[in-house]
Structures are given as structure tokens and as C-alpha cells.
């Protein structure tokens, strides 16, 4: 029974990380789009920085997803 609970927790953790990766990727793409559309240099820079940060988050989450498998 304990093995079953452990497996359920692992599957839940995997699903949570995958969901977070997808949400981060969507947000990163939106930031890139906003950066391309922005006319103001500061606004463009802000969204580019946010996009870069979200890229780092995605890479971090992917590394932990690989650890779970």
C-alpha cells in the first residue's frame, strides 16, 4: 500500500511540474510577443527580461522533472 501512495505522489508531482512548465512557456511567449510589439525601449527591455527569467524557470523545472523520472 505504501508503494502505491509513493507512486501516486510521484505522478502528482510530475503532473504539477508539467503544468508549471506549460504555464511558464506560455507566459514566456507572451512576454516575447509584448517585447516585440512595444515601442518604448524601457517597456521592451522589461518584457525581454521577464521572458529571459521565465526561460530560466522553465529550464529549472525541466531539470527537476528529469530527476523524478
Secondary structure as the mmCIF struct_conf table of DSSP 4:
data_model
#
loop_
_struct_conf.conf_type_id
_struct_conf.id
_struct_conf.beg_label_comp_id
_struct_conf.beg_label_asym_id
_struct_conf.beg_label_seq_id
_struct_conf.end_label_comp_id
_struct_conf.end_label_asym_id
_struct_conf.end_label_seq_id
HELX_RH_AL_P HELX_RH_AL_P1 UNK A 2 UNK A 37
BEND BEND1 UNK A 40 UNK A 40
HELX_RH_AL_P HELX_RH_AL_P2 UNK A 41 UNK A 68
#
